[in-house]
Amino acid sequence: MIVIDDIMLFPIEKEQAVNFFNFINQLFEQTAFIITTNKSPKEWAKMLDDEVLATALLDRLLYRCEVINLEGKSYRMKNRKTIFNEN
């Protein structure tokens, strides 16, 4: 299993995007992935600056997958303590 957290948090340079695609392409039928992102598939094209590459990458990642959309407040923000909190 490969876990990738917060993918597409920042734009990815072309060479890195191609390397990431090649990595996923080699493994997508051989291993399980858990990937977290706060970007929609349409936003991936913008982050990669390449719609064709984003489509090919998402095609492999979404092949035989389960997409789980989480909604609500951030767990980190929900459970944070402030310096003003007496507890």
C-alpha positions in Angstrom: 0.0 0.0 0.0 1.2 3.5 -0.9 -0.2 6.5 1.0 0.1 10.0 -0.5 -1.2 12.8 1.7 -2.2 16.2 0.4 -1.3 15.7 -3.2 -1.8 18.8 -5.3 -1.4 21.1 -2.4 1.0 23.1 -4.5 1.4 23.2 -8.3 3.7 20.5 -9.7 6.4 21.2 -12.2 6.2 19.4 -15.5 9.1 17.0 -14.9 7.8 16.1 -11.4 4.3 15.6 -12.9 5.6 13.2 -15.6 7.6 11.3 -13.0 4.5 11.0 -10.8 2.5 9.8 -13.7 5.2 7.2 -14.6 5.3 6.0 -10.9 1.5 5.6 -10.8 1.4 4.0 -14.3 3.8 1.3 -13.2 2.0 0.5 -10.0 -1.7 1.2 -10.4 -2.7 -2.4 -11.1 -0.2 -3.9 -8.6 -0.7 -2.0 -5.3 -3.3 -0.2 -3.3 -3.2 3.6 -3.0 -4.7 5.9 -0.4 -4.5 9.5 -1.7 -5.8 12.6 0.0 -6.3 15.9 -1.7 -8.5 19.0 -1.4 -8.6 19.5 -5.1 -11.2 18.4 -7.6 -10.3 16.5 -10.7 -10.7 19.7 -12.8 -8.3 21.5 -10.5 -5.6 18.7 -11.0 -5.3 19.9 -14.7 -4.6 23.4 -13.5 -2.1 22.2 -10.8 -0.3 20.1 -13.3 -0.6 22.7 -16.1 -1.5 19.8 -18.5 -5.0 18.6 -19.0 -4.0 15.5 -21.0 -1.5 14.4 -18.3 -4.0 15.1 -15.5 -6.7 13.0 -17.3 -4.3 10.1 -17.9 -3.2 10.2 -14.2 -6.7 10.4 -12.9 -7.8 7.6 -15.2 -5.3 5.3 -13.5 -6.0 6.5 -10.0 -9.7 6.3 -10.3 -9.6 2.9 -12.0 -11.2 0.4 -9.5 -11.3 2.9 -6.7 -13.6 4.2 -4.0 -13.8 7.9 -3.7 -14.7 9.2 -0.2 -15.6 12.8 0.1 -15.2 14.2 3.6 -17.1 17.3 4.6 -17.3 19.4 7.7 -14.8 21.1 9.9 -11.1 20.2 9.8 -10.2 17.6 12.5 -7.2 19.7 13.4 -9.2 22.9 13.8 -12.0 21.1 15.7 -9.6 19.7 18.3 -7.1 22.5 18.5 -6.2 24.2 21.8 -5.6 27.9 21.9 -3.0 29.7 24.1 -6.0 31.4 25.7 -7.8 28.2 26.7 -7.3 27.3 30.4 -7.6 23.6 29.8 
